[in-house]
Amino acid sequence: MKTKFALGCLICGMLLGSAVTLAQDSDADRSHPKAFVKDSAITMKIKTKLAAEHITSLGRIHVNTDKDGVVWLTGSARTQEAIDKAVSVARETEGVKDVHSQIKIKKDD
């Protein structure tokens, strides 16, 4: 049982290490796994930071990152303050080159 667990941890560690290495490499071709992992890592960092900020409309704010490190925020929020905070969090995230917000105010949800 302990051997299976240790082997499972070793395999997961190897896979995670490979993904981190891929995310660190720069690649302009978004269809390439390296670029996709890098873009996904930036998106995940932003989503994690937004969750930590306890923005109530987080579930309605969508985050996408393109191959150049440009973040696109879409969806809706209850206040302009929530929109401004989401944009600020995205701009302060490592690896982000620019932020485009298309978040709309929608108070009735």
N, C-alpha and C positions, 0 to 999 in steps of 0.2 A: 504494500500500500504506500509506504513512504517512498519507495523507488519510483512508483508511477507518478506520485506527486512531484518529486524532484525532477523527473524527466519532463513532465508537463511544464514546470516552471522554466526549465532550461530552454525548451522549444519556444515558449512564449517570449522569453527574454531575447532569444535570437531573432525572432520575427520583429519584435518591437525595436530592437537595435537597428535592424535593417531599415525599418520605416523611418526612424529618426535620421539615419544617414542619408536616405533618399530625400527627406525634407530639407536637409541642409544644402544639397546641391541645387544650383541654379539651372533651370531649363526653360526655354521659351516655348516649347511645344506642349500645350495643355493636355493633349491626348497622351502624352508620355506619363507613366506612373510617377516619376520624380516630381513633375510639375503639379500633378494632381494632389499628391501628398502634401507638398508645400502649401498650396492654396487651402487645402482642408485644414491644415494646422493653424493657419492664420484665422480662418473662420471659427474654428473651435476655441481659440484663445479669446476672441471677441465675445462669443456666446457665453463662455465661462465668466468673463468679467461682467457682462451684463447681468447674469444671474446673481453674482455677488453684490451687485448694486441694488438688488430687489426692485427692479423696475417692474411695476405691476402689469404692464402690457408687453412683457418680454415675449410671450407666446405669439404675439401678433407682429413682431419685428423679425424680418428675415434677413440673414446675412449671407452674402456671396462674395467670394474673392476671385478676381481674374488672374491670369498668368503673370501680370505685371505688378501684383501686389495692390491693385486698386480694389477697394471694398465698396460694394453696392448694398445699401440698406433700403429695404422696401417694407411695405405693410402699413400698420396703423398703430397709433399710440393715443392715450387719453389727453395728453397735454403737450404743449410746445416744450416745456421743461424736460419731459421724458425723451422727446426727440433730440433735443440739444445734448442731453446726457449720453444717449446712444451714439451720437456722432462724435462726441468728445472721447468716449471710451474707445471707439474704433480708431480714431486718429492717434491715440496714445499707445496703441498696440504695436509691438515690435514687428517689423516686416511690412507694415502698411505704408504705401507710397502716397495714396490719395483716398478720399472718402466721398462718395456720392450718395446723398440721401433723397429717397423718394417716399419717405414715411409721411403719411397723412394723419391729421388729427381726426379721431373718431371717438366721440364721448359715449356713445350708446351701446356699449358691450358689457 
